[in-house]
Amino acid sequence: MEEARSGLAREVTLSKAIILLISSLLVVTVIGTSIGYLFFWNKYQKVSKEDAAVTQAMTYVEKYPKDYRSYLAVGAVYLRKDDPVTAMEWFKKAQQMKKDDLTVKYNMGLAYFAMKNYDEAIKLMTPLAEKNQMNFEVHYYLGGVYYAKGDYDKAIERFKWALLLQPSAADANLFIAKTYYKKGDKKSAEKHLGTALRMVPNYKEALELKAAMTANKPID
């Protein structure tokens, strides 16, 4: 896997995919402000979407300094900016206010994942998977951590669990195909790759994997 989360579907890599499990109000406002900067205000002032999102998220810290979700929102934006170190600083501030919150631990796990600290990511995400057995995302990303670490048996276990929850997930089928291929089980890899391509015929990462498998080339 390309460093942290290469080739993940949803058109992004695992290392960049951030699932923000914070209140819908924060999400909508941050995204809305980012779009505003991009299409309107940015005509007069050069402001990136990411910087606009950070600015907006910081306003919540100022308005609601005692709400852990404010700090979580800032950390999530930094994680989206590929700055997991800064993101972790904000997540830890949120954790100080809400020690056992599952959302905080999940985002901290993603930050550790992005920093390639797979053991810490597993330590945080495994209890979440046990407590949230019906949560596709938790099992899927935990599978990604195991894949990145090279523990393919446990990666397959988590990806299969994710597929039980969402059988139509092309990305989970792709990653389980990659994992089987890494293990040398080409037949199982072809089965899941075929499923992914039937779902999304023009799936770039799946087509790349198919070409690599046909040529018997190694993959990340």
LINRAUR-V55086 format. One line per field, one symbol per residue. ss: DSSP state (H for helix, E for strand, L for the rest). phi: phi as a letter, one per 40 degrees, with the letter a starting at -180 (. if undefined). A space follows every 10 residues. Layout:
ss=???
phi=???
This chain:
ss=LLLLLLLLLL LLLLLLLLLL LLLHHHHHHH HHHHHHHHHL HHHLLLLLHH HHHHHHHHHH HHHLLLLHHH HHHHHHHHHH LLLHHHHHHH HHHHHHHLLL LHHHHHHHHH HHHHLLLHHH HHHHHHHHHH HLLLLHHHHH HHHHHHHHHL LHHHHHHHHH HHHHHLLLLH HHHHHHHHHH HHHLLHHHHH HHHHHHHHHL LLLHHHHHHH HHHHLLLLLL
phi=.cfcacgccg gacdcbcbbc cbcccccccc cccccccccb cccbacbcdc ccccdccccc cccbcbbdcc cccccccccc cgbcccdcdc cccccccadb cccccccccc ccdccgcccc ccdccccccc cbcbcdcccc cccccccccg ccccccdccc cccccbdccc cccccccccc cccgcccccc cccccccccb dbcdcccccd cccccfccbc
